[in-house]
Amino acid sequence: MKTVNSLSGGKTSSYIAVNYPADYNIFALVRTNDKSCLYPDKKLRQIVSDKIQKDFIGTLEDDKIIKIMINLEQFIGREISWLSGRTFDEIINGKGNVGKNGSHYLPNIMTRYCTTQLKINPIFEWWQKEINEVVEMRIGFRANETKRASGMISKLNERGIDEMKAIIGKRKTQNKWGMVEWRVPKFPLIKDGIYKDKIEIFWDKNKQVNFGKGYYNNCIGCFHRNPVFLNKMANEHPNKMEWFSEKEKQNKPNQFKKEVSYKEIINIKKQFEIEWDDFSDCDSGYCGI
């Protein structure tokens, strides 16, 4: 069975890329069409466009993710396949997301279609094109994240294989749909008892990838994050948090977080300094896999 390392751009999955070599390393990038989020380096924009074979304007993740993934590829000495589906703007404006008042549903805790569209689907489509047989896919859950792993395992079929609904043929003029077995998730860090402290020590000793202080992967405005942490993101990445706020304004009364709007989050006044690492980890169990 061929092996695939699914990379999110964070320290944990990058640790797997270094210490658990695989037949393939893949990274799905979240893009936006909005030029207010334009990636500032024109040369790197072209490099990314060439890698994903699509126009790259900007990302709604931390801009540092671009150089980090390029550096990681050099560090491990193996190719990383960059993937990207439709832009975040395009999936929000998709036909299936239109509400009664003409506004579009926004992804949220209950309907996390952004992860499926921006991460899972591009990975699955790449798998269909490049491999098209069941693979072992390594997922970056640490030893203390067994609950996340259990949640993923509970969704597997009776043979312990993850399935996706996909076109499997034609029925006259219509597509024939069915469930396709495609990956067996594996959690090497849980198996080997690897916790966050060991990963941090590793990257402190190996600075070539250059994560740096204050780097957090996943979307800047991810609705899984605490509002206090999102306010920090608003201070550090105002154009990207404004993108999320503008999407709420365009699609009222829909919001990314039911309890608070992103405009309210942006306007929170900073009261004190806290340890931000306490808020940086996502517990959804899906992004980047």
N, C-alpha and C positions, 0 to 999 in steps of 0.2 A: 504494500500500500504506500503510495507516495505521500510525502509530508509537506505541510504548508504552515508557515508562521504567519499569523494574521497580526499585522502591526498597526498600532493606533497613533504612533508618534510620541508616545510617552515613555517614561523610564522603564516601566515594567515589561512591556512587550518588546522594547529594544533590548532589554536584558536577555530575553528569550532568543532573539535573533542572534546574539553573540554566543550564548552558551548552549543553545540547542539547535545546531545547524539543520536546515531543512532543504528539501528539493526546491522549494519555492518560498520567497518572501513577498508578501503583498501589502500594499498600503492604499486605502481608499481616502481620497481627499475631498473635503467639502468645499464646493465652489459657490461664488455669487457672481451675478451679472452686474451688480451695482458698482459703478466706478468710484463711489465715495469710499469704497473698501479696496481700491486699487492697490495691488502689491507694488511697493515702491521701486523695486529693482527690475528694470526693463529686461536685462539680460537673463535674469533668473525666471522672469515671466515666460520668456521664450523657451527656456530649458524645460520648464514644467509643461508648457503646451506641447512640446515635442514628446515628453514622456507619456502624457495622457491622451495624445492625439486629439485634443480638443482645445478650444480657445480658453486660456486662463487669464482672467481679469484679476480676481482676488479670492481670498478664502475667508470664511467666517470663523476659522480657527485662528490661533495665535500665528502671526506672520513668521515667527521663529521656526515653525514646524517645517517650513520649506528647507531651510539650511540644515536643520537637524536631520531630516531624512536623507538629504544628500550626503551629509557627514557620516551618518550611520552606514550607508552603503559602502563608503570608502573604508570605514572601520572594520566591517565584517568581511570585506573583500568578495562579496557576492551581490548579484543583481537584486534590486528590489523593484518589483513590478508596481508602478503607480497606476491606480484606477480612479475613475470618476464618472458618475452617471450624470443625470441632469443636475442643474444648479439648484440651490435651496429655493431661489426665487421661483423657478419653474415648477417645482413639486408643490409649493404652496398654491400656485395659480392653476394647478391641474384641474381637469374637468370633474373629477370625482370628488372634489373638495368644496363644491359650491353649495352654500346654504340657501335658505328660503329667501333671504333678503338680498341675494346676489353676492354677499361677502363669502370669503373662503374660510373653511375651518383651519385653524392653526394646530400644529402638533402640540400635544401636552402629555401629562403623566398617563392619562387613560388611553390616548390614541397616539402612539409614538411612531407614526408613519415616517417621520423624518429619518429615523435610524434604518428602517427597512429600505427606503428609497435611496438614501445617500451612502449607506455602508453595505448592507447585506446584498441588495440587488446587484450592484456593480461587481462584488466579489463572486456571486453566483454566476453572473454572465461571463466573467473572466474564466471561471472554472469550466463552464460549458465549452468555451472556445479552446482553451489550452489543455484540459485534462479529460473531462467528461467520464470520469470513473471515481468511485468513492475514495476520498482521501482522509488522512489523519490531519486534523487542523489544530494546531496549538493555540490555546487561548490564554491571555495574560491575567489570570486570576491568581492572587497570592495565597499563601498557606492559611491566612485568616479569612479568606473569602469563599469558604466552602458553601455558604448559602447561595452565593451567586452561581457557583458551579452546579449545585443541586437543582436550581431553577432552570438552568439550561438543559440538564440531563432529563428533567421531567418532561420536556417537550419532544424528546426523541421517540422514534417508533419502537415497536417491540423488538427489533433487531439491534437497537442501540445506535441507530443512524439518523442523522438530521435530514429532513425532507423539505423540498420547496415545491410549490405549485408552479408548473411551467408548461409551455406548449410541447407536446410530445408527438404531434403529428397533425394530419389534416383530415377533416370529415367533409368531403365535397368542397364547399367554398368557405367552410369555417375551420378555425383552429381547434384542434383536439387538446384539451387540457388534462393534466394528471399530476400525481405526486412523484417527484424525482428524488431518489436517495443520492446524497452528494458528499456528506462529510461526517466523520466521527470526531467529536470534540475531545481534546485531551488537555489536561491541566498539569503541565510538568512542574510548575512551582508548588502546587499543592502536594503533588506526589513526593517532591524532594524537600518539603518543609522550608521553602524560601519565603521569608517575610520582607517587609518594606525596608527594614534597617540594613539587611544584607545588600539589597539593590542600591540603596543610597550610598553605602560604602563603596560598592563596585564603581559607581559613576564618579564618586569623589576621587578615586584612584585613576580613572580612565576619562580624562577630560576632553578627549578628541572630538566627541560628538557635540560637546558644548551645550548641554541643557541650560546651564546657568540658573541663577536664583530667580524665582518668580515666574517660572515657565510652567504652564498647565495646558495639557492637550485637551482635545474635544472642543466643541463650539464655544466661543466666548460667551454666548448668551444661553447656554444649555439650561433648559427649565428644570433639570434635576438638581441644579445647584441652589444653595441657600441664597435668599435675597441679599444678605449682607455681603456674601462673596461676589454676587453679581454686581453689586454696587462698586466693589473694588475693580471689577472688570470694566465697568463704565468709566471709572477714573483713568484706567490704563489704556483702554481701547474705545474711546468715545464714539468713533465713527461706526464701529461694529455693533455696539449696544444700541445706537440710534437706529441701525438697520432693523433690529428686533422690535424696537418701539414703533417704528414707522409701519411695520407689518401689522401690528395691533391697531394702529390708527386707521389703516386702510381697510381693515376687516372687522370693525366693531360689530357686535359686542364680544367677539372672540379674543381670547388672551392665551398666552403660553402658560401662565400660571393663574389658576382660578382665583387665588386669594389676593393677588396684587398685580398691577399693570407694570410693564417695564418702564414706563415714564415715571411712575412712583418710585421704582427701584433706583432709577438714575438720579432722582432728586433727594435720595436719602443723604442726610448730612453725616459725615464721618465723625464719630464720637471718640473712638479710641482705637489703638492698634491691637490686633489679635494675631494668633498663630494661624496663618492662612492655609497651611497644609492640612489643618483639621477640616477644611471645607472643600479641598480640591478634588477628592476622589469621588467618582460617580458610582452609585450602587445599582444602576439600572440593569447591568449584566448584558448589555447589547452593543453599545457604541464601540466601534473599532473591531468588531468580530464578524 
